[in-house]
Amino acid sequence: MKSFFMYLITGVIAALLTLAPLGAQAATPSNEPIDPAGVQLTPQQQNGITYVAGGIGLDESRALLQTKGYNLHLTFSIGPENKYTSDVDLTIQAPQGQSLLNLSQVGPIVFVQLPAGKYQVLATRGGHTERSTVDMNASGVRDLNLHWSDAY
């Protein structure tokens, strides 16, 4: 039978773990070794746009966060805990409205290499679309977290 003290300690630890969003915990780069057996990342192209999608599992998300050469870093999360989600349909459109990238059931992390310009990012999950405009005219990496507040 556990003592009151043990229940109290267990409760405090559980409360502290829930204060930090899971998405933020998983997105933190780590120096711990990565097991290559848990990583299935393959750069792909669509309409001349190079991208890599994945991040399922700790090893794969760590490997993806260490990947270089992509100027748009997208993450998808849900709910008050900001949990990663991997069931997102993603569309990136040029300013004129033509679709440059159409991906189905991707996430929780997608890295894209886009030429300079402004783009519309549409991410749909459970019939609900989150939209954002990104300006890729300046150098550097743009980080964009698309979040659904409900777990649709």
LINLINVEN-V532140 format. One record per residue. PHI is phi in whole degrees, -180 to 180 (none if undefined). PSI is psi in whole degrees, -180 to 180 (999 if undefined). BURIAL is + if it has 9 or more other ideal C-beta (glycine too) atoms within 8 Angstrom, else -. Layout:
<<PHI/PSI/BURIAL> <PHI/PSI/BURIAL>>
//
This chain:
<<none/128/-> <-74/146/-> <-81/165/-> <-58/-39/-> <-60/-43/-> <-65/-40/-> <-63/-40/+> <-64/-47/-> <-62/-45/-> <-60/-42/+> <-66/-41/-> <-65/-44/-> <-63/-44/-> <-63/-41/-> <-65/-42/-> <-65/-38/-> <-66/-31/-> <-82/-15/-> <-69/-37/-> <-90/124/-> <-59/143/+> <-62/-38/+> <-61/-40/+> <-69/-37/+> <-65/-44/-> <-72/-26/+> <-84/-5/+> <-76/122/-> <-61/148/-> <-133/152/-> <-94/2/-> <-68/150/-> <-63/148/-> <-106/130/+> <-82/111/-> <-61/-21/-> <-66/-23/-> <-95/11/+> <-120/124/+> <-132/66/-> <-107/124/+> <-132/116/-> <-60/139/-> <-133/168/-> <-132/147/-> <-147/124/+> <54/36/-> <80/3/-> <-100/123/+> <-90/138/+> <-150/163/+> <-140/137/+> <-130/146/+> <160/-141/+> <100/14/+> <-83/122/-> <92/152/-> <-64/-44/-> <-64/-43/+> <-69/-40/+> <-67/-38/+> <-64/-45/+> <-63/-41/+> <-66/-41/+> <-67/-18/+> <-93/-3/-> <-73/136/+> <-111/163/-> <99/6/-> <-119/132/+> <-100/-5/+> <-125/119/+> <-110/113/+> <-107/138/+> <-130/147/+> <-120/131/+> <-142/160/+> <-135/156/+> <69/174/+> <-66/-20/-> <-88/-1/-> <54/45/+> <-74/140/+> <-59/147/+> <-134/146/+> <-124/23/+> <-119/54/-> <-114/137/+> <-96/124/+> <-116/134/+> <-131/132/+> <-117/125/+> <-114/145/+> <-74/165/-> <-56/-30/-> <-79/-3/-> <99/-9/-> <-75/141/-> <-77/128/-> <-99/-32/+> <-141/125/+> <-129/112/-> <-123/141/+> <-112/138/-> <52/56/-> <-112/172/+> <121/-179/+> <-79/-8/+> <-127/135/+> <-135/127/+> <-109/136/+> <-132/144/+> <-107/110/+> <-113/143/+> <-70/167/-> <-57/143/-> <147/177/+> <-106/139/+> <-134/150/+> <-101/127/+> <-109/124/+> <-122/123/+> <-124/123/+> <-117/133/+> <-142/125/+> <59/32/-> <82/0/-> <-110/127/+> <-107/131/-> <-102/135/+> <-123/147/-> <-155/149/-> <-107/134/-> <-122/139/+> <-106/112/-> <-100/22/+> <-76/-31/-> <-88/156/-> <-74/164/-> <107/-178/-> <-104/137/-> <-103/128/+> <-104/129/-> <-135/119/+> <-105/118/+> <-99/125/+> <-128/135/+> <-109/123/+> <-71/-28/-> <-106/158/-> <-90/30/-> <-2/999/->>
//
